[in-house]
Amino acid sequence: MLAELGGRLFHDAFAAENRPQDVVDYLAEHFSSPALARILSDPSCQVLVLEHAGAPVGWAHLVDGARAPREPPAGASGREVEIRRFYVDARFQRTDASVLLMQESLDRARALGADSIWLAVWERNGRAQAFYRKHGFRRAGTQPFQFGSDTQVDDVLSRPVSFGMSLAIVAGGSARRLGGVCKPLLRVRGRTVLDRLLGLRTLADEVLLASADPRLPDAGLRRIEDVVPGRGAPGGVQAAMAQARSPWVLAVAGDMPFLDGRAVVPLLDARGPEVDAVGYVVSERLEPLAALYRSALSPRWEAELRGSGRSFRELWGGLRGITLPEKALRDATGDTRAVLSLNLPSDVATWVDAPPNPRS
């Protein structure tokens, strides 16, 4: 089964851009039943198979203790896990299937005690490169790859297993301007906003849902309640700070369909010992719900919420905050849609697949 699945997905991904005989020879060497049996019997290897309706649709091959051809990250113990193969059937690449497989790969690396995880991807494989960037991988070097008669170049991509961050989805608003719909359940390009936001969970140690809306599912989420009721989104962020298990919280609005890891990595890079919060300024306006907050801010923020401070602007004014310019967001993602929220009927008309049902 695994030999057939792996060979088929490899062929689908690379046959069109390589010499036919090179593809045939590579499949015969690496995707035969004996070759896969050797992988399965190797104690340093783990193989994850992704299924849909009982049928295999993807797989990942992890190698414990493999070292990328580069220096290990500063402060790391040196233990790394390599993702040697990572393939998902093209029919499922625009669903959460790839995210689920990546999350399981990271969980396995974490269980093995690895500091970092790396992989090599063909420099001409733009789709795969974009996918890995969304999940926190960055280029760390290159290495040659001999594919039959062709010597190719692979980019070496790496990321920490943990970024020391909790993801908090703040979704407590009433959406009065949209007739009371549950905005995280609106569908954009075939997927709910909530499902799209959950693509960020590969960057996080946990996912918190700051919402009392019973229409939102709890599966895979830890629902939290406001510590200071009646303070809107700032109260949701404070609740996440108070209950997060990680030193940093990425607070995101539950109506941001286009936010992905490419926009988050610059925020992570801007953290430092003298920094409390990091956010973008777009069109001269702070974006507080696509921002990072230090969890230790919780007591101070709670005191502000119980007093006179209510708005993000007031709260941010008392922080050691760093703001990144709009250009940083554009450089990372190509535009500013990452911080777009579905606030107005015109937003819904532009981006949502079908008119919302106010009862949903």
C-alpha positions as CSV (number, residue, x, y, z in Angstrom):
1,M,0.0,0.0,0.0
2,L,2.7,2.5,1.0
3,A,4.8,1.8,-2.0
4,E,1.8,2.3,-4.4
5,L,0.7,5.5,-2.5
6,G,4.2,7.0,-2.3
7,G,5.1,6.2,-5.9
8,R,1.8,7.6,-7.2
9,L,2.1,10.9,-5.3
10,F,5.7,11.3,-6.2
11,H,4.9,10.7,-9.9
12,D,2.0,13.2,-9.7
13,A,4.3,15.9,-8.2
14,F,7.4,15.6,-10.3
15,A,6.8,13.6,-13.5
16,A,5.7,16.6,-15.6
17,E,9.0,18.5,-15.0
18,N,11.5,15.7,-15.3
19,R,12.8,13.3,-17.9
20,P,10.5,10.2,-18.1
21,Q,13.4,7.7,-17.7
22,D,14.7,9.5,-14.6
23,V,11.3,9.3,-13.0
24,V,11.0,5.6,-13.9
25,D,14.4,4.8,-12.4
26,Y,13.8,6.8,-9.3
27,L,10.4,5.2,-8.6
28,A,12.0,1.7,-9.1
29,E,14.8,2.5,-6.6
30,H,12.9,4.3,-3.9
31,F,9.3,3.2,-4.1
32,S,9.5,-0.5,-4.5
33,S,8.1,-2.8,-1.8
34,P,11.6,-3.8,-0.6
35,A,12.7,-0.1,-0.3
36,L,9.6,0.8,1.7
37,A,10.1,-2.3,3.9
38,R,13.6,-1.1,4.8
39,I,12.2,2.3,5.9
40,L,9.6,0.7,8.0
41,S,12.1,-1.6,9.7
42,D,14.5,1.3,10.5
43,P,14.2,2.3,14.2
44,S,15.2,5.9,13.3
45,C,12.3,6.3,10.9
46,Q,8.7,7.0,11.5
47,V,6.1,6.9,8.7
48,L,2.7,8.7,9.1
49,V,-0.1,7.8,6.7
50,L,-3.0,10.2,6.3
51,E,-6.4,8.7,5.5
52,H,-9.7,10.0,4.2
53,A,-12.8,7.8,4.4
54,G,-10.6,4.8,5.0
55,A,-8.3,5.4,2.0
56,P,-4.7,6.7,2.2
57,V,-4.3,10.2,0.7
58,G,-0.9,11.3,2.1
59,W,2.2,10.3,4.0
60,A,5.2,11.7,5.7
61,H,8.6,10.0,6.4
62,L,10.5,11.3,9.4
63,V,14.0,10.5,10.4
64,D,15.2,11.0,13.9
65,G,18.7,12.4,14.5
66,A,19.2,13.5,11.0
67,R,21.3,16.7,10.6
68,A,20.9,19.3,8.0
69,P,24.0,20.4,6.1
70,R,24.3,23.6,8.2
71,E,25.1,24.8,11.7
72,P,22.3,24.1,14.3
73,P,20.4,27.1,15.6
74,A,22.0,29.1,18.4
75,G,21.0,27.7,21.8
76,A,19.7,24.4,20.4
77,S,20.8,21.1,21.8
78,G,21.5,19.9,18.3
79,R,18.8,17.3,18.0
80,E,16.9,17.5,14.8
81,V,14.3,15.6,12.9
82,E,14.2,15.5,9.2
83,I,11.0,15.3,7.1
84,R,12.4,13.3,4.3
85,R,9.1,12.9,2.4
86,F,5.9,14.8,2.7
87,Y,3.2,14.2,0.1
88,V,-0.6,14.7,0.0
89,D,-2.9,13.8,-2.9
90,A,-3.6,16.9,-5.0
91,R,-7.3,16.5,-4.4
92,F,-6.8,17.3,-0.7
93,Q,-4.1,20.0,-0.8
94,R,-6.6,22.8,-0.5
95,T,-8.3,21.2,2.6
96,D,-6.9,20.8,6.1
97,A,-5.3,17.5,5.2
98,S,-1.8,18.9,4.7
99,V,-2.1,20.9,7.9
100,L,-3.1,17.7,9.9
101,L,-0.2,15.8,8.5
102,M,2.3,18.6,9.3
103,Q,0.8,19.0,12.8
104,E,1.3,15.3,13.4
105,S,4.9,15.5,12.1
106,L,5.7,18.3,14.5
107,D,4.1,16.4,17.4
108,R,6.2,13.4,16.6
109,A,9.4,15.6,16.5
110,R,8.4,17.2,19.8
111,A,7.9,13.7,21.4
112,L,11.4,12.7,20.2
113,G,12.8,15.7,22.0
114,A,14.0,17.6,18.9
115,D,14.7,21.3,19.0
116,S,14.2,21.8,15.2
117,I,12.8,20.1,12.2
118,W,14.1,20.5,8.6
119,L,13.5,19.3,5.1
120,A,14.8,19.7,1.6
121,V,12.5,20.9,-1.2
122,W,13.3,21.3,-4.9
123,E,14.1,25.0,-5.6
124,R,11.6,24.9,-8.5
125,N,8.7,23.5,-6.5
126,G,6.9,26.8,-5.8
127,R,3.7,25.3,-4.4
128,A,5.6,23.3,-1.8
129,Q,7.8,26.2,-0.9
130,A,4.7,28.4,-0.3
131,F,3.1,25.7,1.9
132,Y,6.2,25.3,4.1
133,R,6.6,29.1,4.5
134,K,3.0,29.2,5.8
135,H,4.0,26.7,8.5
136,G,7.1,28.6,9.8
137,F,9.9,27.0,7.7
138,R,12.6,29.3,6.4
139,R,15.5,28.8,4.0
140,A,18.7,27.8,5.8
141,G,20.8,26.8,2.8
142,T,21.0,24.5,-0.2
143,Q,22.1,21.0,-1.1
144,P,22.5,19.1,-4.3
145,F,20.0,16.3,-5.2
146,Q,20.9,13.7,-7.9
147,F,17.7,12.8,-9.8
148,G,18.8,10.2,-12.3
149,S,20.9,12.0,-14.9
150,D,20.0,15.5,-13.6
151,T,21.8,17.2,-10.7
152,Q,19.2,19.5,-9.1
153,V,19.3,22.0,-6.2
154,D,17.2,21.6,-3.1
155,D,16.5,24.4,-0.7
156,V,17.1,23.4,2.9
157,L,14.2,24.7,5.1
158,S,14.1,24.7,8.9
159,R,12.1,25.8,11.8
160,P,12.0,25.3,15.6
161,V,9.7,22.5,16.8
162,S,8.2,25.1,19.2
163,F,7.9,28.9,18.8
164,G,6.9,29.2,22.5
165,M,3.5,30.6,21.5
166,S,-0.2,29.9,22.1
167,L,-2.7,30.7,19.4
168,A,-5.8,32.5,20.7
169,I,-8.8,32.9,18.4
170,V,-10.9,35.8,19.7
171,A,-14.4,35.4,18.5
172,G,-16.8,36.9,21.0
173,G,-18.4,39.7,18.8
174,S,-22.1,39.8,18.1
175,A,-21.7,40.8,14.4
176,R,-24.7,43.1,14.5
177,R,-23.7,44.7,11.2
178,L,-24.0,41.3,9.5
179,G,-27.3,40.3,11.2
180,G,-25.7,38.3,14.0
181,V,-24.1,35.6,11.9
182,C,-21.3,33.5,13.4
183,K,-18.4,35.0,11.4
184,P,-15.9,32.2,12.1
185,L,-18.3,29.8,10.3
186,L,-18.6,31.9,7.1
187,R,-17.1,30.1,4.1
188,V,-14.3,31.7,2.1
189,R,-13.1,29.7,-0.9
190,G,-14.7,26.5,0.2
191,R,-13.6,26.5,3.9
192,T,-14.8,28.2,7.0
193,V,-12.9,31.1,8.4
194,L,-12.3,29.0,11.6
195,D,-10.8,26.2,9.6
196,R,-8.6,28.6,7.7
197,L,-7.4,30.1,11.0
198,L,-6.7,26.7,12.4
199,G,-3.9,26.4,9.8
200,L,-1.9,28.5,12.2
201,R,-1.9,25.8,14.8
202,T,1.3,24.3,13.4
203,L,3.0,27.4,14.8
204,A,1.5,27.1,18.2
205,D,1.8,24.9,21.3
206,E,-1.9,25.1,21.9
207,V,-5.1,26.7,20.5
208,L,-7.4,28.7,22.7
209,L,-10.9,29.8,21.7
210,A,-12.0,33.0,23.5
211,S,-15.7,32.9,22.8
212,A,-18.9,31.9,24.5
213,D,-20.8,31.4,21.2
214,P,-22.3,27.9,21.3
215,R,-22.4,27.7,17.5
216,L,-18.6,27.3,17.5
217,P,-17.2,23.7,17.8
218,D,-14.8,22.8,20.6
219,A,-13.0,20.0,18.7
220,G,-9.3,20.5,19.1
221,L,-9.7,23.8,20.9
222,R,-9.5,24.9,24.6
223,R,-12.4,27.3,25.2
224,I,-11.7,30.0,27.7
225,E,-13.8,32.5,29.5
226,D,-13.1,36.2,30.1
227,V,-11.5,37.1,33.4
228,V,-13.0,40.6,33.2
229,P,-16.4,40.2,31.5
230,G,-17.8,42.9,29.2
231,R,-14.5,44.2,27.8
232,G,-14.9,42.9,24.3
233,A,-11.9,41.8,22.3
234,P,-9.3,43.3,24.8
235,G,-10.9,41.1,27.4
236,G,-10.5,38.1,25.2
237,V,-6.9,38.8,24.7
238,Q,-6.3,39.2,28.4
239,A,-8.1,35.9,29.1
240,A,-5.8,34.2,26.7
241,M,-2.7,35.7,28.4
242,A,-4.0,34.5,31.8
243,Q,-4.6,31.0,30.7
244,A,-1.9,30.4,28.0
245,R,0.7,27.7,28.7
246,S,3.3,29.4,26.5
247,P,5.2,32.6,27.2
248,W,3.7,34.4,24.2
249,V,0.1,34.6,22.8
250,L,-0.8,35.2,19.1
251,A,-4.2,36.9,19.3
252,V,-6.2,36.7,16.1
253,A,-9.7,37.8,15.3
254,G,-12.2,35.1,14.4
255,D,-13.1,36.8,11.1
256,M,-9.7,36.9,9.4
257,P,-9.8,34.5,6.6
258,F,-6.4,35.2,5.0
259,L,-4.1,35.3,8.0
260,D,-1.3,32.7,7.7
261,G,2.1,31.9,9.0
262,R,3.9,34.1,6.5
263,A,2.5,37.1,8.3
264,V,3.2,35.6,11.8
265,V,6.9,34.9,11.3
266,P,8.0,38.6,11.2
267,L,6.1,39.1,14.5
268,L,7.9,36.2,16.0
269,D,11.3,37.5,14.8
270,A,10.6,40.9,16.5
271,R,10.3,39.5,20.0
272,G,12.9,40.3,22.5
273,P,13.6,40.5,26.3
274,E,12.5,44.2,26.3
275,V,9.4,43.7,24.2
276,D,5.9,43.1,25.5
277,A,3.9,43.1,22.2
278,V,4.4,43.1,18.5
279,G,1.9,44.1,15.9
280,Y,1.5,45.6,12.4
281,V,0.4,49.1,11.5
282,V,-1.6,49.1,8.2
283,S,-3.0,52.2,6.7
284,E,-1.7,54.0,9.8
285,R,-3.8,51.9,12.1
286,L,-2.6,49.3,14.7
287,E,-3.8,45.8,14.0
288,P,-4.2,44.4,17.6
289,L,-5.8,41.2,16.6
290,A,-3.0,39.9,14.4
291,A,-0.5,40.6,17.1
292,L,1.8,38.9,19.7
293,Y,1.5,39.6,23.4
294,R,3.7,38.4,26.3
295,S,1.6,36.2,28.6
296,A,3.2,37.8,31.6
297,L,1.2,41.0,30.8
298,S,-1.9,39.4,32.1
299,P,-2.1,40.9,35.7
300,R,-1.3,44.4,34.4
301,W,-3.8,44.2,31.6
302,E,-6.5,42.8,34.0
303,A,-6.0,45.8,36.3
304,E,-6.3,48.2,33.3
305,L,-9.5,46.5,32.2
306,R,-11.0,46.7,35.7
307,G,-10.2,50.4,35.7
308,S,-10.7,52.9,33.0
309,G,-8.6,51.3,30.2
310,R,-10.8,49.7,27.6
311,S,-9.5,50.2,24.1
312,F,-6.6,48.5,22.5
313,R,-5.1,51.9,21.8
314,E,-5.2,52.8,25.5
315,L,-3.8,49.4,26.5
316,W,-1.1,49.4,23.9
317,G,0.1,52.8,25.1
318,G,1.3,51.2,28.4
319,L,3.2,48.4,26.8
320,R,6.8,48.1,25.5
321,G,5.3,47.5,22.1
322,I,6.9,47.2,18.7
323,T,5.0,48.0,15.5
324,L,6.0,46.6,12.2
325,P,5.2,48.8,9.1
326,E,2.8,47.9,6.4
327,K,5.8,47.2,4.1
328,A,6.9,44.3,6.4
329,L,3.5,42.7,5.9
330,R,3.6,43.2,2.1
331,D,7.1,41.8,1.9
332,A,6.1,38.7,3.8
333,T,2.8,38.0,2.1
334,G,2.6,40.1,-1.1
335,D,-0.3,42.3,0.1
336,T,-2.2,43.3,3.3
337,R,-5.1,40.8,3.1
338,A,-3.7,38.9,6.1
339,V,-5.2,41.4,8.4
340,L,-8.5,41.8,6.6
341,S,-11.5,41.2,8.8
342,L,-15.1,40.5,7.6
343,N,-16.7,43.5,9.3
344,L,-19.0,45.0,6.8
345,P,-21.7,43.7,4.4
346,S,-19.3,44.8,1.5
347,D,-16.6,42.5,3.0
348,V,-19.0,39.6,3.0
349,A,-20.2,40.3,-0.6
350,T,-16.6,40.4,-1.8
351,W,-15.1,37.4,0.0
352,V,-17.8,35.0,1.4
353,D,-18.9,32.1,-0.8
354,A,-22.6,32.5,-0.2
355,P,-24.8,34.9,1.7
356,P,-24.8,34.1,5.4
357,N,-27.7,32.6,7.3
358,P,-28.2,34.9,10.4
359,R,-29.4,31.8,12.3
360,S,-26.1,30.0,11.7
